[in-house]
Amino acid sequence: MSEAKAAEDDWPSLVPAMAECVARLGEPGFDEVLLALLRQAVGIEQCMVFAFDGRDDVDCLLAANERAPRVAGRLAELYTGGLFRQDPNYQRLRRRLDEGSNLAAAEITPMQAEAMPDVYRSHLFAFPDLVDKVSLTLPGQESVYYLNLYRGSEAGPFDNNDLTRLDALAPLLASLMRRHYGQSRPLSQRPSIEEAAVLAPLSERERQLCLYLLRGHTLKTAAAELDIALSTAETYRKRAYAKLGVPSKARLVALCRRR
């Protein structure tokens, strides 16, 4: 059986996972069902979701590694802390936006090891033994989303069948990203016991902002929900992270889960 035929025959098995992603839009459990879909579809080992809204800054919305959960948060911290500027995909996107070129549709970019600076590759790929990466650049209304998918040495690189399947899934994934991470939605979820304990040292506004970030909002959509300027939201985030001793959203999420 050809790879293309095998891919066609597998599609019915993905429908329940896709339906579950749609059903969980806007809910805290969305990340888990999205990861389940991607693992079933293309056998990923690590997944990162980043949002870029035109500033020289990147928000991490999701960082997950099934084999080494703590590593994912550390890699996300390194990336958002400045290494994103050395990412060939970010550099390409930055040039396009500076030139006034807008993304009209989702784009898939296989790993470009030859274009990566040594320090970038050594920090983000030497550990935990990642050997391949595929990036989906997904345009949203307010942000551009990166969906970065990785495989380790055990699973091996993505093949043509995987890339074909991702290409077919890209419109759905773009729609899911826009609707879940980009839409303003009310903060209906009360903080969990763990979140309340972690966020206790914060002021009320700092706590509200952190809860929006924990629910999947970007800084921009959280600011809109709180009806404050983006610069004010940045100040609240900086103060909150300093009080909690965390450098990034990924570490904030990890802190709440650990508690």
CYANA upper distance limits for C-alpha pairs under 8 A (distance plus 0.5 A):
  1 MET  CA      5 LYS  CA      6.89
  1 MET  CA      6 ALA  CA      6.98
  2 SER  CA      6 ALA  CA      6.68
  3 GLU  CA      7 ALA  CA      6.65
  3 GLU  CA    160 ASN  CA      8.46
  3 GLU  CA    161 ASN  CA      6.28
  4 ALA  CA      8 GLU  CA      6.89
  4 ALA  CA    161 ASN  CA      7.00
  5 LYS  CA      9 ASP  CA      6.77
  6 ALA  CA     10 ASP  CA      6.81
  7 ALA  CA     11 TRP  CA      7.21
  7 ALA  CA    161 ASN  CA      7.07
  7 ALA  CA    165 ARG  CA      7.46
 10 ASP  CA     14 LEU  CA      7.58
 11 TRP  CA     15 VAL  CA      7.36
 14 LEU  CA     18 MET  CA      6.75
 14 LEU  CA     37 LEU  CA      7.66
 14 LEU  CA     40 GLN  CA      7.91
 14 LEU  CA     41 ALA  CA      7.47
 15 VAL  CA     19 ALA  CA      6.58
 16 PRO  CA     20 GLU  CA      6.67
 17 ALA  CA     21 CYS  CA      6.91
 17 ALA  CA     33 VAL  CA      7.55
 17 ALA  CA     34 LEU  CA      8.48
 17 ALA  CA     36 ALA  CA      7.66
 17 ALA  CA     37 LEU  CA      5.83
 18 MET  CA     22 VAL  CA      7.05
 18 MET  CA     37 LEU  CA      7.11
 19 ALA  CA     23 ALA  CA      6.70
 20 GLU  CA     24 ARG  CA      6.67
 20 GLU  CA     33 VAL  CA      7.10
 21 CYS  CA     25 LEU  CA      6.91
 21 CYS  CA     30 PHE  CA      6.81
 21 CYS  CA     33 VAL  CA      6.20
 21 CYS  CA     34 LEU  CA      6.38
 21 CYS  CA     37 LEU  CA      8.43
 21 CYS  CA    176 LEU  CA      8.21
 22 VAL  CA    176 LEU  CA      7.79
 24 ARG  CA     28 PRO  CA      8.37
 24 ARG  CA     29 GLY  CA      6.93
 24 ARG  CA     30 PHE  CA      5.55
 24 ARG  CA     33 VAL  CA      8.24
 25 LEU  CA     30 PHE  CA      6.45
 25 LEU  CA    176 LEU  CA      7.87
 25 LEU  CA    179 ARG  CA      7.60
 25 LEU  CA    180 HIS  CA      5.89
 26 GLY  CA     30 PHE  CA      7.54
 26 GLY  CA    179 ARG  CA      8.14
 26 GLY  CA    180 HIS  CA      5.64
 26 GLY  CA    181 TYR  CA      8.37
 26 GLY  CA    185 ARG  CA      8.03
 27 GLU  CA    215 ARG  CA      8.27
 28 PRO  CA    215 ARG  CA      6.62
 28 PRO  CA    216 GLY  CA      8.29
 29 GLY  CA     33 VAL  CA      7.26
 30 PHE  CA     34 LEU  CA      6.63
 31 ASP  CA     35 LEU  CA      6.70
 31 ASP  CA     62 LEU  CA      7.82
 32 GLU  CA     36 ALA  CA      6.73
 33 VAL  CA     37 LEU  CA      6.74
 34 LEU  CA     38 LEU  CA      6.87
 35 LEU  CA     39 ARG  CA      6.55
 35 LEU  CA     47 CYS  CA      8.02
 36 ALA  CA     40 GLN  CA      6.64
 37 LEU  CA     41 ALA  CA      6.48
 38 LEU  CA     42 VAL  CA      6.36
 38 LEU  CA     43 GLY  CA      7.24
 38 LEU  CA     44 ILE  CA      6.93
 39 ARG  CA     43 GLY  CA      4.80
 39 ARG  CA     44 ILE  CA      5.46
 39 ARG  CA     45 GLU  CA      7.88
 41 ALA  CA    162 ASP  CA      8.25
 41 ALA  CA    165 ARG  CA      7.89
 42 VAL  CA    158 PHE  CA      8.25
 42 VAL  CA    162 ASP  CA      6.05
 42 VAL  CA    165 ARG  CA      8.17
 42 VAL  CA    166 LEU  CA      8.22
 43 GLY  CA    151 ARG  CA      8.16
 43 GLY  CA    155 ALA  CA      8.06
 44 ILE  CA    149 LEU  CA      6.75
 44 ILE  CA    150 TYR  CA      6.23
 44 ILE  CA    151 ARG  CA      5.95
 45 GLU  CA     65 ASN  CA      6.45
 45 GLU  CA     66 GLU  CA      6.75
 45 GLU  CA     67 ARG  CA      7.76
 45 GLU  CA    149 LEU  CA      8.17
 45 GLU  CA    150 TYR  CA      6.30
 45 GLU  CA    151 ARG  CA      5.55
 45 GLU  CA    152 GLY  CA      7.00
 46 GLN  CA     63 ALA  CA      8.26
 46 GLN  CA     64 ALA  CA      6.13
 46 GLN  CA     65 ASN  CA      4.82
 46 GLN  CA     66 GLU  CA      7.26
 46 GLN  CA     72 ALA  CA      7.96
 46 GLN  CA    149 LEU  CA      6.48
 46 GLN  CA    150 TYR  CA      5.49
 46 GLN  CA    151 ARG  CA      7.11
 47 CYS  CA     62 LEU  CA      7.92
 47 CYS  CA     63 ALA  CA      6.49
 47 CYS  CA     64 ALA  CA      5.82
 47 CYS  CA     65 ASN  CA      7.06
 47 CYS  CA    147 LEU  CA      7.77
 47 CYS  CA    148 ASN  CA      6.21
 47 CYS  CA    149 LEU  CA      5.29
 47 CYS  CA    150 TYR  CA      6.81
 48 MET  CA     60 CYS  CA      7.97
 48 MET  CA     61 LEU  CA      8.11
 48 MET  CA     62 LEU  CA      5.88
 48 MET  CA     63 ALA  CA      5.14
 48 MET  CA     64 ALA  CA      7.00
 48 MET  CA     76 ALA  CA      8.04
 48 MET  CA    146 TYR  CA      8.24
 48 MET  CA    147 LEU  CA      6.48
 48 MET  CA    148 ASN  CA      5.57
 48 MET  CA    149 LEU  CA      7.18
 49 VAL  CA     60 CYS  CA      6.53
 49 VAL  CA     61 LEU  CA      5.83
 49 VAL  CA     62 LEU  CA      5.40
 49 VAL  CA     63 ALA  CA      7.18
 49 VAL  CA    145 TYR  CA      7.39
 49 VAL  CA    146 TYR  CA      6.03
 49 VAL  CA    147 LEU  CA      5.24
 49 VAL  CA    148 ASN  CA      6.78
 50 PHE  CA     58 VAL  CA      6.92
 50 PHE  CA     59 ASP  CA      5.96
 50 PHE  CA     60 CYS  CA      5.02
 50 PHE  CA     61 LEU  CA      6.10
 50 PHE  CA     62 LEU  CA      7.68
 50 PHE  CA    145 TYR  CA      6.13
 50 PHE  CA    146 TYR  CA      5.51
 50 PHE  CA    147 LEU  CA      7.24
 51 ALA  CA     58 VAL  CA      6.23
 51 ALA  CA     59 ASP  CA      5.60
 51 ALA  CA     60 CYS  CA      7.02
 51 ALA  CA     61 LEU  CA      7.56
 51 ALA  CA    143 SER  CA      6.56
 51 ALA  CA    144 VAL  CA      6.23
 51 ALA  CA    145 TYR  CA      5.04
 51 ALA  CA    146 TYR  CA      6.81
 51 ALA  CA    218 THR  CA      7.72
 52 PHE  CA     57 ASP  CA      7.16
 52 PHE  CA     58 VAL  CA      5.57
 52 PHE  CA     59 ASP  CA      7.16
 52 PHE  CA    143 SER  CA      5.91
 52 PHE  CA    144 VAL  CA      5.67
 52 PHE  CA    145 TYR  CA      6.82
 53 ASP  CA     57 ASP  CA      8.36
 53 ASP  CA     58 VAL  CA      8.26
 53 ASP  CA    142 GLU  CA      6.79
 53 ASP  CA    143 SER  CA      4.81
 53 ASP  CA    144 VAL  CA      6.70
 54 GLY  CA     97 LEU  CA      8.20
 54 GLY  CA    143 SER  CA      7.95
 57 ASP  CA     80 THR  CA      7.90
 58 VAL  CA     80 THR  CA      6.21
 58 VAL  CA     84 PHE  CA      8.14
 59 ASP  CA     80 THR  CA      7.22
 59 ASP  CA    218 THR  CA      7.13
 59 ASP  CA    219 LEU  CA      8.04
 59 ASP  CA    249 LYS  CA      8.12
 60 CYS  CA     76 ALA  CA      7.20
 60 CYS  CA     80 THR  CA      7.42
 60 CYS  CA    248 SER  CA      8.50
 60 CYS  CA    249 LYS  CA      6.95
 60 CYS  CA    250 ALA  CA      6.95
 61 LEU  CA    181 TYR  CA      8.46
 61 LEU  CA    216 GLY  CA      6.58
 61 LEU  CA    217 HIS  CA      8.14
 61 LEU  CA    218 THR  CA      7.78
 61 LEU  CA    249 LYS  CA      8.11
 61 LEU  CA    250 ALA  CA      8.05
 62 LEU  CA    250 ALA  CA      7.76
 63 ALA  CA     72 ALA  CA      5.90
 63 ALA  CA     73 GLY  CA      6.41
 63 ALA  CA     76 ALA  CA      6.96
 63 ALA  CA    250 ALA  CA      7.14
 64 ALA  CA     69 PRO  CA      6.60
 64 ALA  CA     72 ALA  CA      5.89
 64 ALA  CA     73 GLY  CA      7.93
 65 ASN  CA     69 PRO  CA      5.31
 65 ASN  CA     70 ARG  CA      8.29
 65 ASN  CA     71 VAL  CA      7.64
 65 ASN  CA     72 ALA  CA      5.95
 68 ALA  CA     72 ALA  CA      7.46
 68 ALA  CA    128 PRO  CA      8.02
 69 PRO  CA     73 GLY  CA      7.77
 70 ARG  CA     74 ARG  CA      7.10
 70 ARG  CA    254 ALA  CA      8.19
 71 VAL  CA     75 LEU  CA      6.65
 71 VAL  CA    128 PRO  CA      7.78
 72 ALA  CA     76 ALA  CA      6.64
 73 GLY  CA     77 GLU  CA      6.63
 73 GLY  CA    250 ALA  CA      5.69
 73 GLY  CA    251 ARG  CA      6.42
 73 GLY  CA    254 ALA  CA      7.49
 74 ARG  CA     78 LEU  CA      6.84
 74 ARG  CA    250 ALA  CA      8.36
 74 ARG  CA    251 ARG  CA      8.03
 75 LEU  CA     79 TYR  CA      6.66
 75 LEU  CA    123 HIS  CA      8.37
 75 LEU  CA    124 LEU  CA      6.76
 76 ALA  CA     80 THR  CA      6.56
 76 ALA  CA    250 ALA  CA      6.91
 77 GLU  CA     81 GLY  CA      6.23
 77 GLU  CA    247 PRO  CA      7.59
 77 GLU  CA    248 SER  CA      6.36
 77 GLU  CA    250 ALA  CA      7.07
 77 GLU  CA    251 ARG  CA      7.66
 78 LEU  CA     82 GLY  CA      7.22
 78 LEU  CA     83 LEU  CA      6.62
 79 TYR  CA     83 LEU  CA      5.05
 79 TYR  CA     84 PHE  CA      5.44
 80 THR  CA     84 PHE  CA      6.57
 80 THR  CA    248 SER  CA      8.01
 81 GLY  CA    248 SER  CA      8.35
 83 LEU  CA     87 ASP  CA      7.45
 83 LEU  CA    120 TYR  CA      7.05
 84 PHE  CA     90 TYR  CA      7.15
 85 ARG  CA     90 TYR  CA      6.99
 85 ARG  CA     91 GLN  CA      7.13
 86 GLN  CA     90 TYR  CA      7.98
 86 GLN  CA     91 GLN  CA      7.58
 86 GLN  CA    116 MET  CA      7.75
 86 GLN  CA    117 PRO  CA      7.30
 86 GLN  CA    120 TYR  CA      6.95
 87 ASP  CA     91 GLN  CA      6.77
 87 ASP  CA    116 MET  CA      7.20
 87 ASP  CA    120 TYR  CA      7.79
 88 PRO  CA     92 ARG  CA      6.63
 88 PRO  CA    112 GLN  CA      8.08
 88 PRO  CA    115 ALA  CA      6.82
 88 PRO  CA    116 MET  CA      6.82
 89 ASN  CA     93 LEU  CA      6.68
 89 ASN  CA    109 THR  CA      8.46
 90 TYR  CA     94 ARG  CA      6.44
 91 GLN  CA     95 ARG  CA      6.73
 92 ARG  CA     96 ARG  CA      6.86
 93 LEU  CA     97 LEU  CA      6.69
 94 ARG  CA     98 ASP  CA      6.57
 95 ARG  CA     99 GLU  CA      6.65
 96 ARG  CA    100 GLY  CA      6.83
 96 ARG  CA    101 SER  CA      5.60
 96 ARG  CA    102 ASN  CA      7.77
 97 LEU  CA    101 SER  CA      5.84
 97 LEU  CA    102 ASN  CA      6.99
103 LEU  CA    139 PRO  CA      6.47
104 ALA  CA    139 PRO  CA      7.46
105 ALA  CA    138 LEU  CA      7.45
105 ALA  CA    139 PRO  CA      7.06
105 ALA  CA    171 PRO  CA      8.37
106 ALA  CA    136 LEU  CA      7.15
106 ALA  CA    137 THR  CA      6.10
106 ALA  CA    138 LEU  CA      5.15
106 ALA  CA    139 PRO  CA      6.94
106 ALA  CA    170 ALA  CA      6.64
106 ALA  CA    171 PRO  CA      7.19
106 ALA  CA    174 ALA  CA      7.10
107 GLU  CA    136 LEU  CA      6.05
107 GLU  CA    137 THR  CA      5.64
107 GLU  CA    138 LEU  CA      7.24
107 GLU  CA    170 ALA  CA      8.35
108 ILE  CA    134 VAL  CA      7.50
108 ILE  CA    135 SER  CA      6.23
108 ILE  CA    136 LEU  CA      5.09
108 ILE  CA    137 THR  CA      6.98
108 ILE  CA    166 LEU  CA      8.49
108 ILE  CA    167 ASP  CA      7.53
109 THR  CA    134 VAL  CA      6.32
109 THR  CA    135 SER  CA      5.64
109 THR  CA    136 LEU  CA      6.91
109 THR  CA    137 THR  CA      8.47
110 PRO  CA    133 LYS  CA      6.79
110 PRO  CA    134 VAL  CA      4.99
110 PRO  CA    135 SER  CA      6.83
111 MET  CA    132 ASP  CA      6.71
111 MET  CA    133 LYS  CA      5.39
111 MET  CA    134 VAL  CA      6.06
111 MET  CA    135 SER  CA      7.96
112 GLN  CA    116 MET  CA      7.22
113 ALA  CA    121 ARG  CA      8.08
116 MET  CA    120 TYR  CA      6.85
116 MET  CA    121 ARG  CA      6.61
117 PRO  CA    121 ARG  CA      6.86
118 ASP  CA    122 SER  CA      6.48
119 VAL  CA    123 HIS  CA      6.61
120 TYR  CA    124 LEU  CA      6.63
121 ARG  CA    125 PHE  CA      5.86
121 ARG  CA    126 ALA  CA      7.41
122 SER  CA    126 ALA  CA      5.55
122 SER  CA    127 PHE  CA      8.38
123 HIS  CA    127 PHE  CA      7.76
125 PHE  CA    129 ASP  CA      6.83
125 PHE  CA    130 LEU  CA      5.62
125 PHE  CA    131 VAL  CA      7.45
126 ALA  CA    130 LEU  CA      7.18
128 PRO  CA    152 GLY  CA      8.19
129 ASP  CA    152 GLY  CA      6.10
129 ASP  CA    153 SER  CA      6.90
130 LEU  CA    150 TYR  CA      7.16
130 LEU  CA    151 ARG  CA      6.22
130 LEU  CA    152 GLY  CA      4.69
130 LEU  CA    153 SER  CA      6.92
131 VAL  CA    150 TYR  CA      8.06
131 VAL  CA    151 ARG  CA      6.52
131 VAL  CA    152 GLY  CA      5.66
131 VAL  CA    153 SER  CA      6.25
131 VAL  CA    156 GLY  CA      7.48
131 VAL  CA    157 PRO  CA      7.07
132 ASP  CA    150 TYR  CA      6.14
132 ASP  CA    151 ARG  CA      5.81
132 ASP  CA    152 GLY  CA      7.38
132 ASP  CA    156 GLY  CA      7.96
132 ASP  CA    157 PRO  CA      5.72
132 ASP  CA    158 PHE  CA      7.40
133 LYS  CA    148 ASN  CA      7.36
133 LYS  CA    149 LEU  CA      6.04
133 LYS  CA    150 TYR  CA      4.92
133 LYS  CA    151 ARG  CA      7.02
133 LYS  CA    157 PRO  CA      8.42
133 LYS  CA    158 PHE  CA      8.33
134 VAL  CA    148 ASN  CA      6.44
134 VAL  CA    149 LEU  CA      5.76
134 VAL  CA    150 TYR  CA      7.05
134 VAL  CA    158 PHE  CA      8.42
135 SER  CA    146 TYR  CA      7.09
135 SER  CA    147 LEU  CA      6.20
135 SER  CA    148 ASN  CA      5.00
135 SER  CA    149 LEU  CA      6.78
136 LEU  CA    146 TYR  CA      6.28
136 LEU  CA    147 LEU  CA      5.51
136 LEU  CA    148 ASN  CA      6.88
136 LEU  CA    170 ALA  CA      8.01
137 THR  CA    144 VAL  CA      7.47
137 THR  CA    145 TYR  CA      6.35
137 THR  CA    146 TYR  CA      5.38
137 THR  CA    147 LEU  CA      7.01
138 LEU  CA    144 VAL  CA      6.35
138 LEU  CA    145 TYR  CA      5.49
138 LEU  CA    146 TYR  CA      6.79
138 LEU  CA    147 LEU  CA      8.00
138 LEU  CA    173 LEU  CA      8.44
138 LEU  CA    174 ALA  CA      5.73
138 LEU  CA    177 MET  CA      8.17
139 PRO  CA    143 SER  CA      7.22
139 PRO  CA    144 VAL  CA      5.11
139 PRO  CA    145 TYR  CA      6.71
139 PRO  CA    174 ALA  CA      7.52
139 PRO  CA    178 ARG  CA      8.41
140 GLY  CA    144 VAL  CA      5.89
140 GLY  CA    145 TYR  CA      7.48
140 GLY  CA    174 ALA  CA      8.11
140 GLY  CA    177 MET  CA      8.16
140 GLY  CA    178 ARG  CA      5.81
140 GLY  CA    182 GLY  CA      7.58
141 GLN  CA    178 ARG  CA      7.72
141 GLN  CA    182 GLY  CA      7.83
142 GLU  CA    182 GLY  CA      7.46
143 SER  CA    182 GLY  CA      7.88
145 TYR  CA    177 MET  CA      7.81
151 ARG  CA    155 ALA  CA      6.77
151 ARG  CA    156 GLY  CA      6.86
151 ARG  CA    157 PRO  CA      6.86
151 ARG  CA    158 PHE  CA      7.93
152 GLY  CA    156 GLY  CA      6.53
152 GLY  CA    157 PRO  CA      8.17
153 SER  CA    157 PRO  CA      8.17
158 PHE  CA    162 ASP  CA      6.29
158 PHE  CA    163 LEU  CA      7.48
159 ASP  CA    163 LEU  CA      6.97
160 ASN  CA    164 THR  CA      6.56
161 ASN  CA    165 ARG  CA      6.75
162 ASP  CA    166 LEU  CA      6.68
163 LEU  CA    167 ASP  CA      6.57
164 THR  CA    168 ALA  CA      6.88
165 ARG  CA    169 LEU  CA      6.68
166 LEU  CA    170 ALA  CA      6.34
169 LEU  CA    173 LEU  CA      6.63
170 ALA  CA    174 ALA  CA      6.48
171 PRO  CA    175 SER  CA      6.74
172 LEU  CA    176 LEU  CA      6.67
173 LEU  CA    177 MET  CA      6.61
174 ALA  CA    178 ARG  CA      6.73
175 SER  CA    179 ARG  CA      6.60
176 LEU  CA    180 HIS  CA      6.36
177 MET  CA    181 TYR  CA      6.07
177 MET  CA    182 GLY  CA      7.43
178 ARG  CA    182 GLY  CA      5.28
178 ARG  CA    183 GLN  CA      7.18
179 ARG  CA    183 GLN  CA      5.84
180 HIS  CA    216 GLY  CA      7.99
181 TYR  CA    216 GLY  CA      6.20
181 TYR  CA    217 HIS  CA      6.04
181 TYR  CA    218 THR  CA      7.39
182 GLY  CA    217 HIS  CA      7.50
182 GLY  CA    218 THR  CA      7.86
182 GLY  CA    221 THR  CA      7.34
183 GLN  CA    221 THR  CA      7.83
184 SER  CA    217 HIS  CA      8.37
184 SER  CA    221 THR  CA      6.38
184 SER  CA    222 ALA  CA      8.21
184 SER  CA    224 ALA  CA      7.94
184 SER  CA    225 GLU  CA      7.04
185 ARG  CA    225 GLU  CA      7.95
186 PRO  CA    225 GLU  CA      7.77
187 LEU  CA    211 LEU  CA      8.46
187 LEU  CA    212 TYR  CA      7.27
187 LEU  CA    215 ARG  CA      8.46
191 PRO  CA    195 GLU  CA      6.06
191 PRO  CA    196 ALA  CA      6.19
191 PRO  CA    211 LEU  CA      7.77
192 SER  CA    196 ALA  CA      6.54
193 ILE  CA    197 ALA  CA      6.74
194 GLU  CA    198 VAL  CA      6.80
194 GLU  CA    256 CYS  CA      6.21
194 GLU  CA    257 ARG  CA      7.66
194 GLU  CA    259 ARG  CA      5.91
195 GLU  CA    199 LEU  CA      6.47
195 GLU  CA    256 CYS  CA      5.90
195 GLU  CA    259 ARG  CA      8.45
196 ALA  CA    200 ALA  CA      6.32
197 ALA  CA    259 ARG  CA      8.47
198 VAL  CA    244 LEU  CA      8.17
198 VAL  CA    255 LEU  CA      7.98
198 VAL  CA    256 CYS  CA      6.79
198 VAL  CA    259 ARG  CA      8.01
199 LEU  CA    207 ARG  CA      6.47
199 LEU  CA    210 CYS  CA      8.43
199 LEU  CA    244 LEU  CA      8.27
200 ALA  CA    207 ARG  CA      8.32
201 PRO  CA    243 LYS  CA      7.67
201 PRO  CA    244 LEU  CA      8.19
202 LEU  CA    206 GLU  CA      6.24
202 LEU  CA    207 ARG  CA      6.14
202 LEU  CA    240 ALA  CA      6.79
202 LEU  CA    243 LYS  CA      7.73
203 SER  CA    207 ARG  CA      6.54
204 GLU  CA    208 GLN  CA      6.67
205 ARG  CA    209 LEU  CA      6.69
205 ARG  CA    236 TYR  CA      7.76
206 GLU  CA    210 CYS  CA      6.73
206 GLU  CA    236 TYR  CA      5.78
206 GLU  CA    237 ARG  CA      7.19
206 GLU  CA    239 ARG  CA      8.08
206 GLU  CA    240 ALA  CA      6.31
207 ARG  CA    211 LEU  CA      6.70
207 ARG  CA    240 ALA  CA      8.18
208 GLN  CA    212 TYR  CA      6.89
209 LEU  CA    213 LEU  CA      6.87
209 LEU  CA    222 ALA  CA      6.93
209 LEU  CA    223 ALA  CA      8.19
209 LEU  CA    226 LEU  CA      8.15
209 LEU  CA    233 ALA  CA      7.82
209 LEU  CA    236 TYR  CA      7.79
209 LEU  CA    237 ARG  CA      7.62
210 CYS  CA    214 LEU  CA      6.58
210 CYS  CA    237 ARG  CA      7.74
210 CYS  CA    240 ALA  CA      8.20
211 LEU  CA    215 ARG  CA      6.68
212 TYR  CA    216 GLY  CA      7.18
212 TYR  CA    217 HIS  CA      6.06
212 TYR  CA    222 ALA  CA      6.22
213 LEU  CA    217 HIS  CA      5.38
213 LEU  CA    218 THR  CA      6.74
213 LEU  CA    219 LEU  CA      7.40
213 LEU  CA    222 ALA  CA      7.39
213 LEU  CA    249 LYS  CA      7.83
214 LEU  CA    249 LYS  CA      8.29
214 LEU  CA    253 VAL  CA      7.04
217 HIS  CA    221 THR  CA      6.32
217 HIS  CA    222 ALA  CA      6.21
218 THR  CA    222 ALA  CA      6.56
219 LEU  CA    223 ALA  CA      6.59
219 LEU  CA    230 LEU  CA      7.91
219 LEU  CA    233 ALA  CA      7.43
219 LEU  CA    234 GLU  CA      7.98
220 LYS  CA    224 ALA  CA      6.90
220 LYS  CA    230 LEU  CA      6.67
221 THR  CA    225 GLU  CA      6.73
222 ALA  CA    226 LEU  CA      6.72
222 ALA  CA    233 ALA  CA      8.31
223 ALA  CA    227 ASP  CA      6.38
223 ALA  CA    228 ILE  CA      5.77
223 ALA  CA    229 ALA  CA      6.77
223 ALA  CA    230 LEU  CA      6.17
223 ALA  CA    232 THR  CA      8.49
223 ALA  CA    233 ALA  CA      6.17
224 ALA  CA    228 ILE  CA      6.88
224 ALA  CA    229 ALA  CA      8.20
228 ILE  CA    232 THR  CA      6.85
228 ILE  CA    233 ALA  CA      7.24
229 ALA  CA    233 ALA  CA      6.89
230 LEU  CA    234 GLU  CA      6.70
231 SER  CA    235 THR  CA      6.86
232 THR  CA    236 TYR  CA      6.80
233 ALA  CA    237 ARG  CA      6.61
234 GLU  CA    238 LYS  CA      6.60
235 THR  CA    239 ARG  CA      6.68
236 TYR  CA    240 ALA  CA      6.52
237 ARG  CA    241 TYR  CA      6.52
238 LYS  CA    242 ALA  CA      6.65
239 ARG  CA    243 LYS  CA      6.74
240 ALA  CA    244 LEU  CA      6.68
241 TYR  CA    245 GLY  CA      6.25
241 TYR  CA    246 VAL  CA      5.56
241 TYR  CA    247 PRO  CA      6.67
241 TYR  CA    248 SER  CA      7.81
241 TYR  CA    252 LEU  CA      8.40
242 ALA  CA    246 VAL  CA      7.06
242 ALA  CA    247 PRO  CA      8.13
246 VAL  CA    251 ARG  CA      6.35
246 VAL  CA    252 LEU  CA      6.61
247 PRO  CA    251 ARG  CA      7.22
247 PRO  CA    252 LEU  CA      8.49
248 SER  CA    252 LEU  CA      6.87
249 LYS  CA    253 VAL  CA      6.68
250 ALA  CA    254 ALA  CA      6.75
251 ARG  CA    255 LEU  CA      6.52
252 LEU  CA    256 CYS  CA      6.86
253 VAL  CA    257 ARG  CA      6.76
254 ALA  CA    258 ARG  CA      6.51
255 LEU  CA    259 ARG  CA      6.79
